[in-house]
Amino acid sequence: MIALVLVTSCATTKTSKVVITPVGTWDYSITGTPEGDFNGALVIASLNNAFSATMNAKGNELAIDKFSWDETTSKVGGEFNYSGYMVYLDAAIAGEEMTGTMSAEGMSFPFKATRKK
């Protein structure tokens, strides 16, 4: 019995850390803007540890400039020009959901995205 306790107490346990990544296609919505609500697909790619992102809606594609990913905080960020206004993305990923804001001209609007399966 003592031998069993010694053997099992020396056993190692492996823990696997789930790696969160923004890479993939996300169904997004932006609500409450003066121009109404927006929805579409946010596509995030990675090449040589550099990330890029585009927003696709109704056949239009808009590149997000200066897209960033912070693995430590699980946050994404970026900026792009939309109709002459600088728009800023600030969101966090938790599981298969991304939530945050899109901001422009001092106004912030809820941003939510769900990873496509």
Secondary structure as UniProt FT lines:
FT   HELIX           2..9
FT   STRAND          24..33
FT   TURN            34..35
FT   STRAND          36..47
FT   TURN            48..49
FT   STRAND          50..57
FT   TURN            58..59
FT   STRAND          60..70
FT   TURN            71..74
FT   STRAND          75..82
FT   TURN            83..84
FT   STRAND          85..94
FT   TURN            95..96
FT   STRAND          97..104
FT   TURN            105..106
FT   STRAND          107..115
//
